[in-house]
């Protein structure tokens, strides 16, 4: 990267900006949770599970649009598509505050997701533009740390906003914050994709980019593993308000419990950033996935037995969430590492698969809520097991390796571990 880039945006500010942009996605989901009952009541929704569609509509919109933003950002650079996407996000949330019906609210949440797709794709591509290997994993861990810290405070922010105004206030808040991040990006983030590395926006150029992504065994396998991992998480998030409030009766203390869980994920990502250079992405993510799946199986056993007091449920969930933090950031880096030449397209493909796939899987798990934690527990265990299968495919049946030299589509060697 040029000296100009280094002078304009220091490493700490770069990480902070990437984290802030990624946090818009987490905020758009988690700040909604305390308001779901109020939205449902105000807009005439009687069945409590239908309120979850406020989350699902956003996730699907974000997932679908990522396929477009990938080729666009590889052709026109990172800045312009990113600023345009955040602009769509801002307009959608402002209009959502005045939605006259639940259907219109879902449409605007879908459009909000379309704009948010730019953030999901382009921040990942920008990180890949500047870093690679374990250094990229370290930076992604720090970005994920802030990203995961948002759920710590987002439900509490939503709760405070509900105490000071109607549920529409939450959308106004999101719009104002997104506008501030748009200005930060406009004034501080330079273009990170040089003109000589841009890909043509033609049918052949786009299809070649997708072919490179889909034919890389390591990249696509880790991308699919992340899809099932995020599906389990979204399934729990969709029903978390019902689990904490309806099952365990936490009431207004729901945001506190949610914050503690999310805080562990942030601590996990920070810890990962400190040890990933020494231990490697594979060792950390593989060990974390085995822990994630094993502890989820224990949760299933207790849930089926009928013995699951709050302290036991929360203790198991904390271990699972800590493991998720180690797994998610490393598997994201492993999927992107061999695809630096098509970083925008790769980020869009994995973003699409993980967001839409995760939303559909998570939405299905959420709709299975039956007054117990069994659906969420089975979701975590089964999705963890499937993710492990794809990790084994990526690694040809071996776990805990340190990486091997492998080539991108045109034979350029890329090292996973330095």
N, C-alpha and C positions, 0 to 999 in steps of 0.2 A: 504494500500500500504506500502511497506517496507520502512525502514529508508534509505536504499540505494537509493531508487527512490527519496525521498525527498531531500537528500543531492546533488544528481547529477543534478536534474532539479527542480529549485524553481518554485513556483506557477506563478510568473510573466513571467519567461522564458517559462514555459509550455504553458501558454496561448498564448504567442507571437509565439511560434513554431507552435501550432495548427492553429492559425490564418494565419500564413504565408503559411502553406501547403494548407489550404482551399482557400487562395487568389489565388493560381495557377489556380483554376477553374474559378474564376471571371475574372482574367487577360486574360485567354485564350478566353474569350467571348468578353469582353468590349474593349480590346486593338485593336481588329479587326475592330471595327465599322467605324472609319474614313477611313480605307483602302479598304473597300468593293467596292467602285466604281473603284478604281485603279486595284484591282484584277480582277474584271469583265472585264474591258477594256483590260488588258494585256492578259487575257486568253480567250478572244473572247466571253464573255457573254453579250448579248445585252439587255435582259429583266431584269430590275432592281430587281424585286422580286426574281429572281433566285439566286442573290448574297447572299440572306439570308441562302441558303443551307450551306454556310461556317460555320454558327453558328449551324444549325440543325444537320449536320453530326457529329460534335463534341459532341453535347448533346446526340445523340442516342448511339454513341460509349461508352460514359461514363456511360450511363444508363444500357446498356446490360451487360457490364463487371462486374457491381457491384454484380450481382447474384453469380458470381464465387468468387469474393474476400471475400464475407461474410463467407462462409464455410471454405475457405482457411485460413483466419485470425483467425477463431475460432479453427482451427486445428494446425497451425504452428506458432501461435503468431502474434504479430503486426508488428514487425520490418522488417522481411525478405520480406513479401509480399508488404509492403509499399515501401521499397527501390527498389524492382523489378519494381513496377508500375511506380515510378518516372523515372526510367531508360528508360522504354518504351516511356514515355512522351517526354523525352529529345531527343531520337533518332528520333521520329516522327517529331518533330518541325524542327530539322536540315534538314531532307530530304524534308520537306514541303517547305523550302526556295528555293529549286531547282526543284519544281514540274513543269513538262513540259506542263501540261494541267489542265483544271479545274477539270476534272474527277479524275486525280491523286491527286490533292490538296484535294478533298473531301475524298478520300480514306485515305490519311495521317492524315487528321483532325479526321476521325473516329478512326484511330489507336491512335492518341494523346488522344482522349477521353477514349479509353480502358485503357491506362496507368493512366489517371487522376481518373479513378474509384477507384483506391486504396486509393487515398487521401480522396475522399468523404466518403468512407466506414470506413476506419481505423481511421481517426482523430475522427470521431463521436464515434467509439467503444472505443478508448483510453480515451476520456473524460468520457464515461460511466464507464470505468474500475476504474477511480479514484474518481468520484463524483456521487452523486445521489440526487434525490429530488430537492428542490429549490436551493440548492448549485450548482447542475448541471446546472440548468436553468441560474443561475447567470454567471457561467463560459461560457456557450454556448452563452449568450448575449454578453460577452466581445469578444469572438471569432468572432461572427457575426458582431460586431462593426468594427473590422479590415477588415473582409471579405467584408462588405458593403462599407468601405472606399476606397477599390480598385477601384470601378467604378468612384469614385471622380477624380482619377488621371489617370486611364487607358486610356480613350479616348485622354486625353491631351498628355500622353506618346506616344500613337500611332501617334498623329498629329505631335509631335516633330520628331519622327523617320522618318516620311514621308518627313519632311522638310530636313532631313540630308541624306536620302538615299531612295532606292526603297522600295516597300512594303515588300520585302523579309527580310528587316532588322528587322521587327517586330518579325518574327519567330526566328531569331538569338538571339534577346533580350530575348524572352521567354525561349529558351534553356539555355542561360547563367544563368538566374535567377533560373530556376528549378535545375540546377547543384549546385548552391550555397545552395539551400534548401535541396538537397540530402545530401550534406556534413554536414550540420547542424544536420540533422536527424541521420546520421550515427554516428557522434561523441557525440551527446548529449542526444538522446532519448533512454532510456533503455526499455527493454521488460516490458509491463504492464500486460500481461496475464500469470499467473503462470501455470506451467506444469499440476498441478492437476485440473485446471479448463478448460483444453482444451477438445474439443469435437472430437470424431472420424470422420475421413473423409471417411465415408461409406455411402452407399445409405440410410440406416436406420437413421444414425446420421444426415445426411443432411435433409432428409424428416421430421424427428422429429423436427428439428430446425425450418423449415418452418411452420410446423403445429402449433408450439407454437406461432409463430408470427401471423399467419392468423386467429387463433381462439381467440385471445385476442381482444375483442370488442373495448375497449378504444384505444389501440395502433393502430390497423388497421384503425379505423375511423379517428383518428387524422392524420395518415399517408396519407390517401386519401384526407382529407381536404387540407393538404399541397400541394398535387399534383395539385389541381385545382388553388390554390393560385399561385404556381410557373408557371403554365400554362399561367395565365393572365400576369405575369411579363415578361415571355419570349416572349409572343406575342407583348408586347409593345417594348421590347428591339430590337426585330427583325426589327421593322419598325420605331424605334426612329430616325435613321438618316434621313429617308424620311419625318417624321413628322416635325422635327426641321429645316431641310434644305429646303425641297421642299414646305412645307405648310407655315412655318413661316419665311423662308429666312434667317436663322441665319448664314449660311455659315460656316466660320472657327470658329464661336463662339458656334457651336454645342457642343464641349466638355465642354465648360463652363456651359451651361445649364444642360447638363447631369451630370456634377460634382455636381452642386448645388442640384439636385434631389437625387443623391446617397448619398451626404453628410447628408441629412436629415435622410436617412435610418440608417446611422452610428450613428447619434445622438440619434435616436430612440432606437437602440440596447443598447447604453451606458446607456440611461435613464432607460431602462428596467432592466439592471443589478443592478441598485441602488434601485429599488422598488420591485423587484419580490419576495424577501424573505419576505417582509411585506405584500404584497397584494396577492401573489400567481399567479401561471401560468394561471389558468383558468380565473380569473377575468380580468387580463390584456389582454389575447388573445381574449376572448369573446367580450369585449368592443371594442377592436381594429378592430375585424372582422365586427362588426355592423357598425362602422364608415367607414371602407373600402368600404363596400357594399353600404351604404347610399350615400356617397359622389360620388361614381362611378355612381350611378343612377342620381344624379344631373348633372354630366358630360354628360351622355347620353342625358338628356333633352336639355341642352344647345347646344350640337353638332347637334342634330336633328333640332333644331330651326334655325341653321345657325349663331347664335351669339356666337362666341367663340374666342375672341381676345387672344393674347399671354398671357397677364397678368392674365386673368381668367383661361385659360387652365393650366397655370403653378401653379397658386394658388391651384386649385383643385387637381392637380397631387401631390403637396407637401404634402397635407393632406393624400392622399391615400398612398404615399410612407412611411410617418411616421407611419401610421397604419400597413403597411406591416412589418416594422421592429419589432414592438411589437408582431405581430401575428406569424411570421415565426419562430423566435427563441424559443418561448414558445411552439408552437405546435410540433416542432421537439423534444423538451425535453419531452413533454407529451407522444409522441409516443414511446420514448425510455425508459421511466421510469420503466414500469412494466416488461421489458425484459432484465434485467441485466445478466441473466444466458446465454443468446444467443445474446449478444450485437453485435457481428460481423455479424451474420446472419440477425438480425433485421435491422442493419444499411444498409446492402446490399439490403434487400427487400424494405425498404422505399426509399433508394437511387435510386433503379431501377424504382420503381413506379413513384417517383416524377420527376426523370430526363427524362425517356423515355416518360411518360405521359405528363409531362410539356413541353417537346420538341415538341411532336406531337400536343398538344393543341395549344401551342404558335406558332408553325410553321403554323398551319391552320389559326390562327388569323392574323399572319403576312402576309400570302398570300392573305388575304381579303383586304389589303390596297388599297384604291380607291381614294387617293388624299384628304381624310378627316380624322378626328380623330374618326369617328363613329365606325369603327371596333374595335379599341383599347378600346374605352369607353364601348362598349357592352361586350367586352371580360372581362374587369375588373368587371363589374356589374354582369354578368351571372356566372362567376367563383366564385365570392364572395358569391353569393346566394347558389350555390352548396356546397361550403365549409361549410357554416353555417348549411346546412342540415346534413352533416356528423358530425359536432360538436354536434348537437342535438341528433344524434344517439349514439354518444360516451357517452353523459351525460344523456341518457334516457329522453330527452325532457327538461332538466333544464339547464339554463345558470348561470354563475357567482357563481358556487359552489367553495368550497375550497378543494375539493378532498375527496375521500373516500378510505377506506382500500379495496384493491382488491388483488386477488391471481394470481400468475403466474400459468402456466399450471399444476404444481405439487403441488399447494396449499401453496406455501411460501408467507406469507403476505408481501405486499409492500405498503408503504405510499407514496402518491403523495405530500402531504403537511406535513411539519414537524412542 
